[in-house]
């Protein structure tokens, strides 16, 4: 007879977790739900829920480790329970009711390894574990998957870009805290306020496992409430504007990791304390890497796959969605924010369950071979496939920025064309005013809508706009997009933002990708150098990638500006500790694009056949 659990001994109204478990098919007559504080190697106890069959026997296990309130957000768990497998949900240290101090991806590899070893030793476990999750529950998979563990057979990391460190091509992002050396302000102020606090309620330090189990079952941990969840916009609203380093504390938010990380530079050695996947992490566990093109970490997911694709059983699926919306946003007539995507229906649950059956249960027949790379081509409403990334059917193409010196606003004379300037050309000039920054529109994690008409931004005179003529034949960009620009400024430091835009025949301008560079880091994130006023620098802005079909009649557009706030922290142009500045000069910036200084975008153009349409 199976041993009783807390649910059996202390019956009552099911908790939200238990109700969800039952709704997914793990009913009380078939499944046990156990609550425990699982000790790690250093004695820190982690709040853990085990959902396992009552029937005797050893079964595969699917585990999700998370900093969030314990829940089962994926319908694929219905299939896991239907197969009679076990599920383990665990709060990372310093989150929920887990002991310890929180830090972003702190100790996650060791804690996961200890939990895997514990699971493998249980009499109900077959010793085969798969990891599942999106966002933070995916990001903490990356390092342990590179290190490996005998019980860890496969993973499904979704929207896992923040787990990527300094692997080739992704240097300096430090878990997505930066883009081109600029702190991604709106994402991290919004995340750390409720989710990354260092001070939080704790369970009583009891040694009685039954008492702890009752506490875990009957008391839920909820994130703190805030009066204004849009922390970054608070910077622009309050009368006595705080520096960006102090904005959460000034709003009454308890101490969080943000307070530490915002004061670092991209090359600060303190970043190595986090369990980010780094260049020396050369191993790999079989993985389904799934993300969406407008996710904040889409580019880093691609770099992760490039870094690991020589290992066996590495797969990439890129959808036409934003953060963690791949599975839930499927529709025959899907929308990405304001932009139509066409039919985005994709058999995610079938693939994930077949994946786990293959690696956790040894059922080779459950897995149907599929391409290593499957990417949704936005604008065409179809999928492209291949066996490696970048796709072999791509070539490097260029479009050059041209104007008569008046590319300001969408009514200016900025042009994108296939050939560089034939003669000397008047440069374009624009300003970056930290007191009146260019507003971000769409693009941000959690922004609504994430994809939106950019024309309100393009009406500003501090935004340069370069557009191709209406295309006679479509151009499909599939892969990395870089901007090579020749710029000068009259301040010690400045930022340059670029945004790739798809302009529809009716003029609607949808954002496709964006990136930026803090110019002090033009020679590397570990080598900050002030600008010399008037000196022209060639800079390469990386960090953009897409699969977008610019159809016939569409125009390809590139915006250039000196800010994008509150998506990214504004630059006060002093060259000092920008996070503590509250005032600074207006930057007068110049973009050169003559024969000797050919500013341009470089991208991978797909040369295969494109079908569909959206």
N, C-alpha and C positions, 0 to 999 in steps of 0.2 A: 504493500500500500504506500502510495506517495506520501511524503511528509507534508504536514500542513504549513501554510504560509500565513503571513500577516492578514491577507484577505480572508483566509479561512477562520483564523482565530478571533478576528475582530471585524465581523461583518458589519456592513452599513452601506450608506450611499456610496456608490463607486466614485472615485476621483475622476477628474476630467481625463487623465491618462488612461485609467482603467476603462472608462466608457469608450474612449477611442479604440483601445485594444479590442474590446468586445465588438465594436462596430466593424472592425477589420477581420473578424472571424475567429479571434482567439478567445472563445467563450470560456466561462468558468468551468464547465464540465470537461473541457479539453486542455486548458492551460492553467498554469500556476503563474502568479505575479509575485515576485520577491523583491524586497527593498533592503539594501545593505549599504554600509559605509565601508568601501573596499580599501584596505591599506596599501600604499605604494612603498617602494623601497626605502624612502626616507621617513616613513611613518605617517605622512599626510593621507587622510582618508577621503575618498571620492564617492559622492552620492551616485549609486548605481542601481538600476532597475533591471531585473532579469525576468523575461517572459518566456517560459519554456513549457513544453508538453508535459502533461501529467503522466502519460504512458511512459513506461521504462524504455531505456535505450539511449544510444548516443546519436546526436543529430548535429548537422551543420549550424553555424551561428552567424547572424548578420549583426554587426555592431555599428552604432552611431555615437560618436563622442561630440559633445556640444557645449558651448557656453550659455546656451539659451534654455528657457524653460523646457523641461523634458516633454517631448511630444513625438508623434509618428506622422510626419507630414506627407508621406508618399503612399500612394495606393498600391505600389509594388509590395508593401508589407502584407497586403491581403493574400498575395500569392505565396509569400514566405510562410505565413501562418497556415495557409492551405496545404503547403507541402509538409507541415508538421515540424518545421525548424524552430530554433530558438532565436530570440532577439535580445540584445543587451543595449541599454541606453545609459550613457554615463555623462555626468557634468564634469567639465574640465576643472582643474583645481582653481579655487577662488571664484567659482561661479555657482549659481544655485546654492544648494546646501553643501557643496564640497568644501573641505577644509583647504587651507593654504592661501597664499597671496596670488592674485591674478596678474598675469602679464600676457600680452598678446602672443600666442603660440609659445608660451613658456613651459618647459618640461613636457610638452605633448608627446614627443617621441618616446621618452623613457616611461611615462605614465601609460601610454598605449601598449608598450612592450610588456609592462608588468601586468596589465589587464589581460592581454592576450595569453600570457603564461598561466594566469589564474583560470581563464576560460578553458584552456586546453587540458587542465588538470581536473576539471569537474566531471563527475560520473555521467552527466547528461550530455556532454560535449563530444563530438567526433574528433575534435582537435583541428577542424577546418573553419576559419573565420574569414568573412568578407567585410570590408568597410564600406559604408554608404553615407552620403550626406551632401548638402549643398552649402556654399559659403563657408563659415567657420568649421562646420562639421566635415567639410571636404578639405579645407586648408591644412587641418592637423593630420591628414592622411599622408601628406607628401613626403615628409622626412622619414617616417617609419617605413613607408613603402620603398624608399630608396635604400634604407639600411637593411630591410628585410627582417622577418621573424618566422620561425618554423610553422607557427599556426596561421600566419597571414597568407592567404592564398590569392586574393584578388581585391581590387578596390574600384569604387565608382565615385571619383571626385568630380563634383559639379560646381562650376563657378568658383574654382579654387585658386584664382590668381594671387590672392593675398598670402598664399603659402610659398610663393616663389621669391627667392633671394637673388643673389648675384650669379645666376646662370648666364651663359652666353646670350647676348641680345637683350637681357633684362636688367643689366647692371644699374644700380642706383635707385631702383623703385622701393626697395626695402619693404616688401610686403604691401605694395601699392600705397604706401604712405606718401610717396612723391610721384609726380609725373615730370620728367625732365628736370628734377631738382626743386620743383615747386610743390609745397605741401598741398595735398588734395583736401581742402579745408572742409567742404560741406559733408563729404563722406565721413570723415573721422570725428568731427565734432558731433555729428548726429549719432555715430555708433558708440563712441566712448561715453557719452552722457548716460545712457541707460545700461550699456552692456560691458563697459570696461572699468568699472569702479574698483578701487583698491580697498575701500572700507565698506563693509556690508554686514548684515546680521549673520550670526553663526549659530549652529546647533550647540546644545549643551554637550560638553566633552564627556559623554557617558561611555562606559565600557560595556554596557548591556546591549547586545545586538538587537534584542526584542524591543527595548525602549527606543533605540534609534530607528528601527524599522517602522514602529508606530508613528514616530515623529515625521519620517520621510513620507509616509502615506498620507497623513492627515494635515500636514502643513505644506502649502505650496510657496515657493519663492517667486516673487514677482519683481520685475524691474521697477526702479523708482519712477514716479510720475513727474512730468515737467510741464511748466506752463507754456513753453514755447519749444516745440521739437525742432524748429528750424534754427539751430544755433548760429550758423554762419551768417544768416541774414540779420541776426541780432547785432552783429558788428556794425552794420550800416545804419541801424535804427537808433541806438541809444545815444543820448546827447554827449556824454563824456565817454567817447569811444575807447574801449580797452584795447591793448595790443592783442594780436591773435593768440599769443601764448597764454593769455589770462582769461579768455572769453568764457570758458566753462565755469571757472571758479567765480568770476564776477556775476554769473547767473545763478550762483548758489548750488552748482553741481559739486558733489564730493570729489575728492582727489581721484584722478584716473590716470591711466597710462598716457593719455593725450598730453597731460602736463609735462611729462618727461620727453616724449617723442618729438613734440613740436619744437623743442629747443635744440634738437640734434641736427647735424648735417647729414646728407646722404652717405658720406663716407665715415661717419662716426663709428669707432670700434664697438660701441655699445650695442649696435644692431646685431652683432654676432652672438649676443646672448639669447636671441630668439631662435626657435626651431624652424627657421626658413630653409627651404631646399636650396643648396648652394652648389657651386661648380664642382666641389670635391665629393658631392653626394652622387656617385656615379652608378649606383645600383638601381634596380627597378623591380617592382612587383607588377604583375599583369594589371592593366588599368584601362577603364573606359573614361577618357577625359571628355566631359560634356560641358559646353558653355554656350553663351549667346553673343552675337556680334556687338551688341551695345552694352555688354557688361563692362564694368570698370576694369576687369582683369582679362578681357578677351585677348589682348596682345600677349600677356604673360602666359596664358594657357597655350597659345601657339608656340611660344618659346620653350615651354615645358615639354610639349610633345616633340618638337625638333630635337631637344636635348636627349630625350629618352627613346626616340622611335627606332633606334637600332636594336633595342632590347626586344625579346619576344613578347607578343601579345600586348602591344600598346595601340590604342585606338583613339581617334579624335572625331567628335561630333560637334559641329558648330551650328547653332540654330539662329533664326531671325528674331531674337528676343533680347531682353535685358537680363538683369541679375536674377538667377534662380527661377526664371519664368519659363524654362524650356518645356517642362512637362505640363504645367497647368495652363499655359497660354496657347495650346494647340487648338486650331480651328480650321475648317475648310475656307473660311474668309477671315483670316487673322489680321489684327492690327498691331503694329509696333508703335505705341503711342498714337500719333495722328496719321501715321503712314500705313497704307494697306500693304500686307505681305503676301496675300494669296493663301494657298493651302499649305499650312505648316504641320499638318497631322503627321506624326512619326511614331513608330512602335517602340517608344522608350521602355515601357514596362516589360514588353516581350523580350527585348534585348537584354535588359538588366537581369531578369530572372533566368534567362537562358545562360547568361554569363556566370551567374552564381551556381547554377546547376552544373555547369561544366567544371568550375574550379573548386567548389565546395563539396559537391556530391560526386564528382568524377563521372558525370553523365555526358560523355562526348557527343552523344546523339542529340542532346538538347540544343547544342550550339550549331547554328547555321552559319557557315562562313560568310563574312561580309567585308566590304572594303575597309582598309585601315583608316581611311579618311573619308568623311561624309560632311559636306558643308552646304548650308542653305544659301543659295544665291539670291540675295535681296534684289527686288526689282524685276526678277524673272520668275519668281515663285517656283523655283525648282531646286533640286539637289545636284551637286557635283560630287564625284567620287574619285578616289585614287588610292595608291598604295604608299604614298609618302607625301610629306609637306616640306616645301612648297609643291604644289601639283606640277607634274612634269609638263603639262600643257600650258605653261605660262612663260612669258618673256618679259624682260625689263623694258618698260616704255617710259617716256618723259613728256611732260608738258611744261612749257616755259612761261614765266610771268612777264607780261608785256603791258606797258601803258605809255601814255604821253605825259605822265607825271601827275595824273589826277585820278587814281584808282579808288579814292575815298568814296564810300557808300556804294550801294548796288546801282546807283545811277552814274557812277564814274566810268572811266575809260579803261579799266583793268581787263586784260584778256589772258586766257590760257591758250597757247598754241603749240603745235608740234615742233616748230623751228625756233631757235634762239633769235634774239634781236640781231638785225643785220648791221646796225650802226650804233653810235652813242645814243643813249636814251635818257630822258629826264627821270630821275628817281622819284619814288613816291615818299611822301612825308606824312607822318601821323604822330599823335601824342599819346602818352599813357599817363593819365591823371589818377593817382591813387585815391583822391577824394571823390572821383566820379568814374569808377571803373566800368569797363564793358560788362554788362550783365550776362551771366550764363543762362542759356535757354535750352531745356532738355539736357541730355548728356550725362547728368549726375546720377549716382546711385540713389534710387528711390524718388527721383524727380518725376513729376506727373504733368505732362507726358514726357517720357524719356526721349522720344523723337518728335520734333515739332518744327513748324515753319520758322526759319531763321530770319526772315525778312525784317522783323522788328529790330534785330541786332544790326542787320546790314544797312539800316537807315542812318546809323551813327557815322559821323565824319572821322572818328578815331578808329574805324574799321576799314581796312583795304579789302576790296572785293575783286577777284579775278575770275572771269567766267569764259568757258569755251563757247564758240558759236553752237547753235543747235546741231546736234550730231546727226549726220546722214545715216551712219551705221552705228549700232550700239558698241559701247566699250565696257567690257566686264573686267573690273579690278578684282583680283583674287589673290590676296597675300599682303605683304608689307607695303606700306606707303610711307615715303620719307619726303621731307621738304628740305631742300638745300637752298639757303637764303644768304644774301650778302647784306649785312645790316651794320648800321652805326648809330650811336646815341651820344647825348651830351651829359650823361650821368655815369656814376661809377658802376651801376648795375641796373639791369632791366630784364624784363621777360618778353618772350615772343611766343604767341599762341597761334596755332594754325588749326583750321577746321575744314574738313572735306565735306562738301555739300552736293546733293543730287537735286538739280533744279528741274522740275517737271514742266511740260509744255505750257501749263497754265501759270507758271511763275512760282508755284509753291516750292520752297527750298528746304529740303529735309536734311538734317545733320546725319552724317554717315560715320565719321570718326574724328577724333581731335587729339592733339598733343601739344607740347610746349617745351621750352628750354629756358631756364634761368641762365642768363648769359655769363655770369661769373663762372659757370661750370662748362663753358664751351670747350675746354681742353681736358675735361674729365672731372668726375664728381669728387675726386680726391685732390684736385688741383684748382681751387677757386682763384680766379684772377680778376682784378678790377678792369673795367673798360677804360680805354684811353679815349677821351672825347674826340669825335671826328674820325677815328680810325675805323676802317671798314673791315668787318670780320666775316669770313665764310663759316656758317654754322649749319649743322645737320640736325634736324629735329626728327627723332625716331619715336617709336611707340605707338604708331597707328597700324592697323590691319583691318581688312574688310573682305567680304565677298559681295560685291554690289554690281549689278548690271545697269549701267547708264544707257537706257534704251534710245532708239531713234527719236529725235525731237527733244530729248533731254539735253541739259548742259551740265558739264562738270565745273564745279566752283570751288575755289579756295579762298577762305577768309584769313586775314592776317591782322592781329591786334596785339596790344601790350598787356591785356588782362582778360580774365574770364571769371568774374566773381559773382557768387560765393563758391562756385565749383572749386576754384583754386585760390590760395592765399594771394592777396595783392602784393606787389613789390613797391616798397616805399623809396627805392632808388638811391639809398644811402650807401649801399655796399656793406653795411654792418649786419648786426643781429636783427634781421628783418622782423622776426616774430615779436620783438619788443618795441619796434618803432610804432609811432602813432601819427607821424607827419613826415613829409618829405617832398622833394621837388617834383614838378611835372617833367617827365622825360620827353624830349623831342627826338624822335627816331626817324631813320631814313632807311628805306629798302631800295637797294640798287639792283638793276636788271638790264645792264647793257651787255655789249658783246664780250667785254673782258670779265664781267661778273654776272654770269647767267643764272639768276635765281630760277628755281624749277621744283617740280615734284617728280619723284621717281616711284614707279609702282609696277607691280606684276600684272600684266594683262593676260587674260585667259584667251587662248587661241583655239580651243575646241568649240564644238557646237553648243549653243545655248538655246534651250526650249522654254516653254512655260510663258508666264507673264503675270504681272500683278499690277 
